[in-house]
Amino acid sequence: MSHARLHVVDSHPALDRLSDADLLRTQAYVDGHWMGDARGSGIEIADPATGLSIARVVNASPADVDAAVAAAERALGAWRSLLPQERAAHLRAWHALMVAASEDLALIVTLEQGKPLPEARGEIAYAASFVEWFAEEARRVSVESVASHLPAAQMMVQRQPLGVVGLVTPWNFPVAMMTRKAAAALAAGCTVVAHPSAYTPLSALALAELAARAGMPDGIFNVLPGRSEIIVNRLCDDPRVRGLSFTGSTEIGRLVAARCAPTMKQLIMELGGHAPLIIFGDSDIDRAVDIAIAAKFATSGQDCLAANRIYVERPLYGSFCDAFARRVAALKVGTGLESDVEIGPLMHARAVAKVDAHVRDALARGARCLAGGRRSAVGPLFYMPTALADVPDAALIMREETFGPVAALAPFDDEDEVVARANATDYGLAAYVVSRDGPRLLRVSRRLDYGMIAVNRVRITGAPVPFGGIKQSGLGREGSRHGLEAFTTLKYVCIDTE
């Protein structure tokens, strides 16, 4: 296997902090080989915080996609025939190398995605946990016995791997979203063709390098950087690809699902969110503010789980707005490698424009700006952490996913009202509830039309958790045993016993 590195642009001073420079890869990884040339049609990967170039990466062609799918198909028979504990051993080896390289992986994430380095370290630990989890789950996919309704017959139901699967991952969590999908698919016995976001391919290519070092057989984990419209369409159209797991916006998810329909692929889709955070009047205000800050501003608000609408019961509303605004104004904005930075850059200029448009629209409709409300002087992709009060339900920010560091606050008067307002959306990924009333917490959690509910806390995800939403926030679940089963299909066998 070739270990040549192509077109790493050594203009970014932070590249010197990599202890293992071979983790910075710029070619496609197909059938155990690094292939392609980044010159000419390659994609320049830049640090969103500084604009400095990090590397120039191959733009995979339709022929490269075909080669990756063919390699995955060739490797499928041997990989699915391995004993589960043998597949688990490969995943454990991959996990160990990820943990050992965690600081370099975190640095790569911060450079290409922009999130503060402590957040990037947290993402690497989170990502590695999926590899470890699914290594263990690989041994727990069992045959199910069925009580026979026919004479002289024995019946069983088997779970078998789907086959070759495509994985399409986003730029906001470039390592965690890759391992959550890939580790589950590989544990199930599938082979993988993965396409990371064109903004953040370096993290996925580093994972491929570690997989190669871990002894993963050739062809089971292929990574194609490049333009999504070329690669994703090819994966959708190829009948050899039996399943596709996609994380991204609902709008693009609809297009992907339609494109996959002619080949009847099994789809796993984690799409947009528009999370409500409901704070009842009996809540401890300091704790409620802590929860609201964490739920809104992690990853600079670029998170499908981010609280997009914060509803506060009217008796608490005024004091909450004051306390929350003070905390928002104190958040430190800067590049991800600076110390104590809490808000990094947004991913691209379109994201900044959308955030600014949401703020302008809310203010035009009568909202009050309590903090921020403008672009930051730190750089062109930075936006000040913002708190808006009295935001009407008709404002864009109350109807669309913002994906930026802007919190929209609004009062409410009773439980029925706020549940109806929280549910008045096509999205259904996550919701947050804060209260000290136990029965109400159970009652409201039951009534909210969301796939995941966080009660008096923010962090709820992890490898054992079935992550996913309802309505137009997705199909299926990732993580947990359900995430592995998503990459399997059922086969019923009826055996005559006479």
RODO-2510 file (C-alpha; in nm, 4 decimals, decimal comma):
residues 498
     n   res          X          Y          Z
     1     m     0,0000     0,0000     0,0000
     2     s     0,1365     0,3407    -0,0975
     3     h     0,1966     0,5920     0,1786
     4     a     0,2809     0,8859    -0,0487
     5     r     0,1330     1,2196     0,0543
     6     l     0,0337     1,4727    -0,2100
     7     h    -0,0008     1,8472    -0,2041
     8     v     0,0000     1,9263     0,1638
     9     v     0,0184     2,3050     0,1723
    10     d     0,2541     2,3912     0,4546
    11     s     0,1373     2,7509     0,4829
    12     h    -0,0604     2,6972     0,8025
    13     p     0,1709     2,7372     1,1017
    14     a    -0,0359     2,5031     1,3205
    15     l     0,0530     2,2067     1,0961
    16     d     0,3861     2,1968     1,2804
    17     r     0,1940     2,0855     1,5895
    18     l     0,1049     1,7511     1,4297
    19     s     0,3136     1,4804     1,5916
    20     d     0,2287     1,2382     1,3068
    21     a     0,2318     1,4237     0,9755
    22     d     0,1242     1,1098     0,7869
    23     l    -0,2240     1,1535     0,9301
    24     l    -0,2719     1,4498     0,6984
    25     r    -0,3831     1,2741     0,3815
    26     t    -0,5001     1,4320     0,0568
    27     q    -0,5868     1,1395    -0,1715
    28     a    -0,8881     0,9099    -0,1942
    29     y    -0,8548     0,5824    -0,0059
    30     v    -0,9818     0,2963    -0,2244
    31     d    -0,9203    -0,0774    -0,1879
    32     g    -0,6358    -0,0230     0,0564
    33     h    -0,4530     0,2282    -0,1649
    34     w    -0,4155     0,6056    -0,1712
    35     m    -0,5087     0,7242    -0,5172
    36     g    -0,5678     1,0388    -0,7210
    37     d    -0,3928     1,3678    -0,7828
    38     a    -0,4985     1,6863    -0,6041
    39     r    -0,3475     1,9145    -0,8673
    40     g    -0,5748     2,0939    -1,1095
    41     s    -0,9258     1,9908    -1,0061
    42     g    -0,8380     1,9359    -0,6395
    43     i    -1,0214     2,1108    -0,3569
    44     e    -0,8434     2,3612    -0,1354
    45     i    -0,9168     2,3047     0,2347
    46     a    -0,8885     2,6246     0,4371
    47     d    -0,9079     2,7065     0,8056
    48     p    -1,2411     2,8925     0,8476
    49     a    -1,0952     3,0931     1,1356
    50     t    -0,7993     3,2387     0,9463
    51     g    -0,8535     3,1588     0,5804
    52     l    -0,5098     2,9950     0,5672
    53     s    -0,4713     2,6926     0,3445
    54     i    -0,4272     2,3551     0,5130
    55     a    -0,4108     2,1157     0,2165
    56     r    -0,5322     2,0521    -0,1357
    57     v    -0,7433     1,7357    -0,1558
    58     v    -0,8414     1,5087    -0,4431
    59     n    -1,1791     1,5674    -0,6044
    60     a    -1,3014     1,2118    -0,6668
    61     s    -1,4445     1,1405    -1,0117
    62     p    -1,7375     0,9168    -1,1095
    63     a    -1,4789     0,6538    -1,2080
    64     d    -1,3308     0,6744    -0,8570
    65     v    -1,6757     0,6139    -0,7070
    66     d    -1,7245     0,3117    -0,9319
    67     a    -1,3830     0,1775    -0,8316
    68     a    -1,4624     0,2192    -0,4619
    69     v    -1,7988     0,0439    -0,4936
    70     a    -1,6373    -0,2389    -0,6920
    71     a    -1,3682    -0,2778    -0,4249
    72     a    -1,6295    -0,2845    -0,1496
    73     e    -1,8294    -0,5453    -0,3401
    74     r    -1,5209    -0,7663    -0,3874
    75     a    -1,4342    -0,7407    -0,0185
    76     l    -1,7884    -0,8067     0,1035
    77     g    -1,7913    -1,1858     0,0909
    78     a    -1,4816    -1,2348     0,3032
    79     w    -1,5709    -0,9592     0,5502
    80     r    -1,9259    -1,0753     0,6136
    81     s    -1,7993    -1,4344     0,6522
    82     l    -1,5632    -1,3442     0,9354
    83     l    -1,6694    -1,4479     1,2814
    84     p    -1,8192    -1,1498     1,4665
    85     q    -1,5323    -1,1558     1,7148
    86     e    -1,2866    -1,1273     1,4242
    87     r    -1,4600    -0,8158     1,2935
    88     a    -1,4638    -0,6882     1,6512
    89     a    -1,0873    -0,7349     1,6768
    90     h    -1,0325    -0,5103     1,3740
    91     l    -1,2575    -0,2429     1,5248
    92     r    -1,0783    -0,2619     1,8590
    93     a    -0,7436    -0,2146     1,6860
    94     w    -0,8841     0,0887     1,5033
    95     h    -1,0172     0,2266     1,8302
    96     a    -0,6811     0,1912     2,0033
    97     l    -0,5050     0,3852     1,7280
    98     m    -0,7713     0,6584     1,7385
    99     v    -0,7204     0,7010     2,1111
   100     a    -0,3422     0,7137     2,0677
   101     a    -0,3759     0,9758     1,7922
   102     s    -0,6496     1,1748     1,9636
   103     e    -0,4537     1,4987     1,9991
   104     d    -0,3548     1,5023     1,6311
   105     l    -0,7113     1,4171     1,5278
   106     a    -0,8462     1,7000     1,7434
   107     l    -0,6005     1,9446     1,5878
   108     i    -0,7090     1,8425     1,2369
   109     v    -1,0744     1,8927     1,3337
   110     t    -1,0062     2,2385     1,4746
   111     l    -0,8063     2,3420     1,1686
   112     e    -1,0627     2,2351     0,9085
   113     q    -1,3867     2,2843     1,1039
   114     g    -1,2991     2,5736     1,3326
   115     k    -1,4414     2,4512     1,6632
   116     p    -1,2382     2,5281     1,9780
   117     l    -0,9717     2,2673     2,0494
   118     p    -1,1322     2,1472     2,3772
   119     e    -1,4557     2,0801     2,1862
   120     a    -1,2577     1,8976     1,9188
   121     r    -1,0944     1,6786     2,1846
   122     g    -1,4408     1,5977     2,3151
   123     e    -1,5541     1,5017     1,9664
   124     i    -1,2616     1,2618     1,9220
   125     a    -1,3416     1,0864     2,2504
   126     y    -1,7076     1,0698     2,1480
   127     a    -1,6142     0,9344     1,8039
   128     a    -1,3836     0,6684     1,9458
   129     s    -1,6581     0,5507     2,1820
   130     f    -1,8687     0,4410     1,8828
   131     v    -1,5896     0,2230     1,7490
   132     e    -1,5455     0,0609     2,0890
   133     w    -1,9210     0,0156     2,1362
   134     f    -1,9855    -0,1450     1,7993
   135     a    -1,6841    -0,3722     1,8395
   136     e    -1,8709    -0,5177     2,1362
   137     e    -2,2103    -0,5162     1,9621
   138     a    -2,0713    -0,7124     1,6657
   139     r    -2,0876    -1,0283     1,8764
   140     r    -2,4506    -0,9752     1,9784
   141     v    -2,6289    -1,0030     1,6437
   142     s    -2,8189    -1,3263     1,7012
   143     v    -3,0516    -1,5731     1,5338
   144     e    -3,4126    -1,5358     1,6467
   145     s    -3,6218    -1,8484     1,6912
   146     v    -3,9875    -1,8408     1,5846
   147     a    -4,2502    -2,0740     1,7288
   148     s    -4,3772    -2,2718     1,4305
   149     h    -4,7395    -2,2459     1,3227
   150     l    -4,6854    -2,5240     1,0670
   151     p    -4,6499    -2,8991     1,1356
   152     a    -4,3050    -3,0532     1,0945
   153     a    -4,1342    -2,7174     1,0480
   154     q    -3,8637    -2,5307     1,2335
   155     m    -3,8415    -2,1565     1,1806
   156     m    -3,5724    -1,8979     1,2398
   157     v    -3,5056    -1,5358     1,1537
   158     q    -3,1498    -1,4255     1,0794
   159     r    -2,9987    -1,0796     1,0619
   160     q    -2,7631    -1,0464     0,7683
   161     p    -2,5545    -0,7478     0,6533
   162     l    -2,7136    -0,5272     0,3893
   163     g    -2,4027    -0,5419     0,1705
   164     v    -2,2157    -0,2438     0,0304
   165     v    -2,3329     0,0771     0,1982
   166     g    -2,2683     0,4441     0,1279
   167     l    -2,2045     0,6890     0,4094
   168     v    -2,2404     1,0650     0,3673
   169     t    -2,1214     1,2744     0,6607
   170     p    -2,1467     1,6468     0,7475
   171     w    -1,8903     1,9117     0,8367
   172     n    -2,0008     1,9985     1,1910
   173     f    -1,8876     1,6693     1,3525
   174     p    -1,6577     1,5250     1,0870
   175     v    -1,5074     1,2451     1,2984
   176     a    -1,7995     1,1469     1,5209
   177     m    -2,0511     1,1225     1,2382
   178     m    -1,8112     0,9037     1,0399
   179     t    -1,7420     0,6568     1,3202
   180     r    -2,1061     0,6418     1,4318
   181     k    -2,1965     0,5204     1,0844
   182     a    -1,8879     0,3286     0,9767
   183     a    -1,8317     0,1327     1,2971
   184     a    -2,1945     0,0152     1,2977
   185     a    -2,1852    -0,0857     0,9311
   186     l    -1,8541    -0,2687     0,9646
   187     a    -1,9654    -0,4463     1,2820
   188     a    -2,2772    -0,5667     1,0991
   189     g    -2,0620    -0,7166     0,8229
   190     c    -2,1165    -0,4489     0,5579
   191     t    -1,8440    -0,2856     0,3526
   192     v    -1,8319     0,0912     0,3258
   193     v    -1,7875     0,3685     0,0715
   194     a    -1,7738     0,6916     0,2716
   195     h    -1,7976     1,0492     0,1496
   196     p    -1,7068     1,3254     0,3962
   197     s    -1,8110     1,6862     0,3475
   198     a    -1,6013     1,8782     0,0955
   199     y    -1,5318     2,1305     0,3741
   200     t    -1,3880     1,8771     0,6202
   201     p    -1,2408     1,5727     0,4409
   202     l    -0,9093     1,5650     0,6267
   203     s    -1,0576     1,4086     0,9415
   204     a    -1,2105     1,1181     0,7490
   205     l    -0,8901     1,0598     0,5550
   206     a    -0,6981     1,0486     0,8844
   207     l    -0,9439     0,7825     1,0039
   208     a    -0,8745     0,5851     0,6859
   209     e    -0,5009     0,6047     0,7541
   210     l    -0,5572     0,4691     1,1051
   211     a    -0,7855     0,1946     0,9729
   212     a    -0,5097     0,0871     0,7340
   213     r    -0,2586     0,0789     1,0190
   214     a    -0,5056    -0,1254     1,2237
   215     g    -0,4978    -0,3961     0,9572
   216     m    -0,8464    -0,3445     0,8178
   217     p    -0,8727    -0,5639     0,5060
   218     d    -0,8498    -0,3858     0,1734
   219     g    -1,1778    -0,2669     0,0290
   220     i    -1,3949    -0,2705     0,3391
   221     f    -1,3530     0,0999     0,4285
   222     n    -1,3148     0,3349     0,1335
   223     v    -1,3126     0,7155     0,1640
   224     l    -1,3857     0,9504    -0,1270
   225     p    -1,3233     1,3236    -0,0804
   226     g    -1,4616     1,5637    -0,3366
   227     r    -1,7772     1,7343    -0,4581
   228     s    -2,0956     1,5901    -0,3145
   229     e    -2,3078     1,6346    -0,6249
   230     i    -2,0793     1,3942    -0,8126
   231     i    -2,0101     1,1374    -0,5435
   232     v    -2,3483     1,1213    -0,3694
   233     n    -2,5460     1,1000    -0,6915
   234     r    -2,3253     0,8142    -0,8089
   235     l    -2,3746     0,6269    -0,4821
   236     c    -2,7505     0,6826    -0,4976
   237     d    -2,7716     0,5526    -0,8540
   238     d    -2,5541     0,2419    -0,8131
   239     p    -2,7649    -0,0718    -0,7560
   240     r    -2,4683    -0,2430    -0,5887
   241     v    -2,5022     0,0027    -0,2991
   242     r    -2,7783    -0,1507    -0,0887
   243     g    -2,8016     0,1094     0,1846
   244     l    -2,7185     0,4746     0,2335
   245     s    -2,6698     0,6613     0,5597
   246     f    -2,6898     1,0386     0,5276
   247     t    -2,6526     1,3221     0,7771
   248     g    -2,7373     1,6705     0,6548
   249     s    -3,0200     1,9126     0,5960
   250     t    -3,3775     1,8014     0,5450
   251     e    -3,3835     1,9718     0,2060
   252     i    -3,0882     1,7691     0,0763
   253     g    -3,2177     1,4579     0,2517
   254     r    -3,5375     1,4722     0,0468
   255     l    -3,3319     1,4879    -0,2739
   256     v    -3,1148     1,1953    -0,1645
   257     a    -3,4193     0,9848    -0,0771
   258     a    -3,5779     1,0552    -0,4148
   259     r    -3,2550     0,9700    -0,5942
   260     c    -3,2305     0,6388    -0,4063
   261     a    -3,5896     0,5354    -0,4786
   262     p    -3,5273     0,3613    -0,8156
   263     t    -3,2815     0,1191    -0,6518
   264     m    -3,4910     0,0775    -0,3329
   265     k    -3,2007     0,1387    -0,0974
   266     q    -3,2402     0,1077     0,2765
   267     l    -3,2035     0,4620     0,4123
   268     i    -3,0757     0,5883     0,7461
   269     m    -3,1145     0,9666     0,7612
   270     e    -3,0304     1,2122     1,0362
   271     l    -3,1658     1,5424     0,9105
   272     g    -3,2389     1,8920     1,0372
   273     g    -3,3438     1,9960     1,3835
   274     h    -3,5290     2,2940     1,5305
   275     a    -3,5082     2,2149     1,8994
   276     p    -3,7291     2,3913     2,1528
   277     l    -3,6025     2,4543     2,5063
   278     i    -3,8905     2,4959     2,7524
   279     i    -3,8098     2,6534     3,0888
   280     f    -4,0896     2,6494     3,3446
   281     g    -4,1283     2,9133     3,6137
   282     d    -4,0333     2,6806     3,9010
   283     s    -3,6829     2,6252     3,7559
   284     d    -3,3648     2,7316     3,9311
   285     i    -3,2589     3,0286     3,7210
   286     d    -2,8835     2,9690     3,7395
   287     r    -2,9225     2,6088     3,6315
   288     a    -3,1653     2,7073     3,3574
   289     v    -2,9170     2,9617     3,2211
   290     d    -2,6362     2,7052     3,2294
   291     i    -2,8520     2,4600     3,0350
   292     a    -2,9575     2,7228     2,7823
   293     i    -2,5987     2,8365     2,7180
   294     a    -2,4750     2,4817     2,6682
   295     a    -2,7744     2,3769     2,4566
   296     k    -2,7442     2,6788     2,2259
   297     f    -2,3764     2,7651     2,1824
   298     a    -2,1816     2,4374     2,1574
   299     t    -2,0035     2,4163     1,8193
   300     s    -2,0957     2,7856     1,7798
   301     g    -2,4589     2,6798     1,7415
   302     q    -2,3761     2,4636     1,4376
   303     d    -2,5412     2,1539     1,5793
   304     c    -2,8654     1,9845     1,4805
   305     l    -2,9354     1,9449     1,8537
   306     a    -2,8886     2,3156     1,9269
   307     a    -3,1754     2,4861     2,1071
   308     n    -3,3184     2,7110     1,8384
   309     r    -3,6252     2,8370     2,0290
   310     i    -3,6112     2,9108     2,4019
   311     y    -3,9512     2,9443     2,5685
   312     v    -3,9537     3,0763     2,9266
   313     e    -4,2630     3,0867     3,1498
   314     r    -4,3641     3,4491     3,2016
   315     p    -4,3014     3,4817     3,5802
   316     l    -3,9365     3,3849     3,5218
   317     y    -3,8945     3,5483     3,1810
   318     g    -3,7581     3,8925     3,2721
   319     s    -3,4961     3,7738     3,5194
   320     f    -3,3970     3,4885     3,2895
   321     c    -3,3461     3,7252     2,9958
   322     d    -3,1213     3,9492     3,2057
   323     a    -2,9085     3,6641     3,3408
   324     f    -2,8882     3,4879     3,0058
   325     a    -2,7880     3,8057     2,8209
   326     r    -2,5007     3,8664     3,0639
   327     r    -2,3680     3,5156     3,0024
   328     v    -2,4024     3,5460     2,6251
   329     a    -2,2172     3,8766     2,6189
   330     a    -1,9309     3,7196     2,8175
   331     l    -1,8718     3,4319     2,5726
   332     k    -1,5241     3,4562     2,4213
   333     v    -1,5015     3,4643     2,0416
   334     g    -1,1823     3,3623     1,8656
   335     t    -0,9904     3,1039     1,6687
   336     g    -1,0114     2,7452     1,7871
   337     l    -0,6464     2,7254     1,8917
   338     e    -0,6682     3,0239     2,1281
   339     s    -0,7119     2,9484     2,4962
   340     d    -1,0551     2,9769     2,6583
   341     v    -1,2347     3,0402     2,3284
   342     e    -1,6015     2,9387     2,3379
   343     i    -1,7300     3,0603     1,9996
   344     g    -1,5389     2,9804     1,6822
   345     p    -1,6095     3,0648     1,3197
   346     l    -1,9050     2,9524     1,1135
   347     m    -1,8261     2,7133     0,8318
   348     h    -1,8759     2,9378     0,5303
   349     a    -2,0063     3,2764     0,4177
   350     r    -2,3562     3,1404     0,3467
   351     a    -2,3894     3,0401     0,7099
   352     v    -2,2956     3,3889     0,8280
   353     a    -2,5418     3,5447     0,5857
   354     k    -2,8236     3,3178     0,7067
   355     v    -2,7564     3,3947     1,0719
   356     d    -2,7475     3,7676     1,0011
   357     a    -3,0701     3,7461     0,8000
   358     h    -3,2449     3,5679     1,0880
   359     v    -3,1341     3,8380     1,3319
   360     r    -3,2408     4,1222     1,1014
   361     d    -3,5786     3,9585     1,0390
   362     a    -3,6474     3,9064     1,4108
   363     l    -3,5591     4,2659     1,4934
   364     a    -3,7811     4,3916     1,2123
   365     r    -4,0685     4,1948     1,3637
   366     g    -4,0291     4,3527     1,7076
   367     a    -3,7664     4,1418     1,8838
   368     r    -3,5176     4,3086     2,1176
   369     c    -3,1421     4,2471     2,0935
   370     l    -3,0022     4,1781     2,4404
   371     a    -2,6471     4,0899     2,3324
   372     g    -2,4491     4,0638     2,0099
   373     g    -2,6594     4,0970     1,6980
   374     r    -2,3786     4,1660     1,4539
   375     r    -2,0831     4,0173     1,2745
   376     s    -1,7615     3,9909     1,4717
   377     a    -1,4432     4,1839     1,3998
   378     v    -1,2398     3,8654     1,4607
   379     g    -1,2846     3,7561     1,0995
   380     p    -1,5283     3,7304     0,8082
   381     l    -1,6782     3,3975     0,9226
   382     f    -1,7358     3,5006     1,2842
   383     y    -2,0662     3,6177     1,4314
   384     m    -2,1101     3,7574     1,7795
   385     p    -2,3005     3,5318     2,0217
   386     t    -2,6473     3,6834     2,0232
   387     a    -2,9517     3,6844     2,2485
   388     l    -3,2854     3,8085     2,1142
   389     a    -3,5883     3,8602     2,3375
   390     d    -3,9609     3,8809     2,2584
   391     v    -3,9145     3,6955     1,9303
   392     p    -4,2544     3,6361     1,7645
   393     d    -4,3471     3,2944     1,6325
   394     a    -4,3676     3,4375     1,2787
   395     a    -3,9964     3,5260     1,2746
   396     l    -3,7723     3,3171     1,0490
   397     i    -3,5590     3,2059     1,3417
   398     m    -3,8679     3,0505     1,5045
   399     r    -3,9546     2,8618     1,1853
   400     e    -3,6166     2,7604     1,0399
   401     e    -3,3010     2,5950     1,1700
   402     t    -3,0494     2,8755     1,2242
   403     f    -2,7223     2,6815     1,2676
   404     g    -2,5401     2,9668     1,4328
   405     p    -2,4773     3,1408     1,7674
   406     v    -2,8130     3,3173     1,8007
   407     a    -3,0622     3,2406     2,0787
   408     a    -3,4274     3,3379     2,0330
   409     l    -3,6238     3,3907     2,3570
   410     a    -4,0005     3,4159     2,3954
   411     p    -4,2392     3,4031     2,6943
   412     f    -4,5248     3,1593     2,7444
   413     d    -4,8158     3,1412     2,9895
   414     d    -4,9180     2,7767     3,0286
   415     e    -4,8199     2,4192     2,9519
   416     d    -5,0714     2,3508     2,6761
   417     e    -4,9698     2,6662     2,4926
   418     v    -4,5972     2,5997     2,4993
   419     v    -4,6294     2,2343     2,3976
   420     a    -4,8409     2,3379     2,0985
   421     r    -4,5870     2,6030     1,9976
   422     a    -4,2945     2,3650     2,0434
   423     n    -4,4642     2,1016     1,8255
   424     a    -4,5625     2,3473     1,5514
   425     t    -4,2788     2,2483     1,3168
   426     d    -4,1976     1,9853     1,0562
   427     y    -3,8865     1,8941     1,2564
   428     g    -3,8745     1,6431     1,5391
   429     l    -3,5173     1,5676     1,6423
   430     a    -3,4588     1,6902     1,9985
   431     a    -3,6269     1,9014     2,2665
   432     y    -3,5223     2,0278     2,6101
   433     v    -3,7370     2,0727     2,9215
   434     v    -3,6363     2,2386     3,2498
   435     s    -3,8543     2,2204     3,5607
   436     r    -3,8572     2,0924     3,9202
   437     d    -4,2058     1,9451     3,8836
   438     g    -4,1605     1,5702     3,8287
   439     p    -4,5091     1,4851     3,7014
   440     r    -4,5026     1,7791     3,4630
   441     l    -4,1644     1,6716     3,3257
   442     l    -4,3026     1,3261     3,2477
   443     r    -4,6224     1,4689     3,1037
   444     v    -4,4506     1,7247     2,8791
   445     s    -4,1864     1,4740     2,7640
   446     r    -4,4656     1,2422     2,6546
   447     r    -4,6488     1,5180     2,4652
   448     l    -4,3519     1,6610     2,2764
   449     d    -4,3240     1,5237     1,9208
   450     y    -3,9491     1,4667     1,9189
   451     g    -3,7253     1,1633     1,8966
   452     m    -3,5061     1,2670     2,1907
   453     i    -3,5955     1,4647     2,5028
   454     a    -3,3389     1,6153     2,7408
   455     v    -3,4818     1,6764     3,0871
   456     n    -3,2950     1,9151     3,3168
   457     r    -2,9719     1,8528     3,1267
   458     v    -2,8042     1,9018     2,7902
   459     r    -2,5769     1,6061     2,7223
   460     i    -2,7875     1,3023     2,6345
   461     t    -2,6110     1,1395     2,3381
   462     g    -2,3585     0,8562     2,3365
   463     a    -2,2817     0,5196     2,1832
   464     p    -2,5546     0,3255     2,3730
   465     v    -2,8243     0,5787     2,2695
   466     p    -3,0586     0,5408     1,9675
   467     f    -2,9942     0,8809     1,8104
   468     g    -3,2537     1,0100     1,5655
   469     g    -3,5711     1,2040     1,5084
   470     i    -3,9259     1,1827     1,3812
   471     k    -4,1254     1,3742     1,1200
   472     q    -3,8862     1,5423     0,8749
   473     s    -3,5845     1,5081     1,1028
   474     g    -3,4922     1,1669     0,9712
   475     l    -3,5389     0,7944     0,9265
   476     g    -3,4019     0,5217     1,1511
   477     r    -3,1583     0,5477     1,4403
   478     e    -2,7815     0,5651     1,4859
   479     g    -2,5906     0,4390     1,7876
   480     s    -2,7109     0,1593     2,0181
   481     r    -2,8034    -0,1873     1,8899
   482     h    -3,0629    -0,0187     1,6683
   483     g    -2,7828     0,1602     1,4863
   484     l    -2,6185    -0,1723     1,4031
   485     e    -2,9474    -0,3341     1,3041
   486     a    -3,0050    -0,0481     1,0584
   487     f    -2,7271    -0,1980     0,8457
   488     t    -2,8823    -0,5447     0,8451
   489     t    -3,1750    -0,7126     0,6765
   490     l    -3,3925    -0,9976     0,8005
   491     k    -3,3914    -1,3407     0,6414
   492     y    -3,6535    -1,5952     0,7399
   493     v    -3,5660    -1,9659     0,7065
   494     c    -3,8262    -2,2425     0,7337
   495     i    -3,6833    -2,5973     0,7634
   496     d    -3,8825    -2,9146     0,7130
   497     t    -3,8110    -3,1573     0,9953
   498     e    -3,9604    -3,4777     0,8458
***
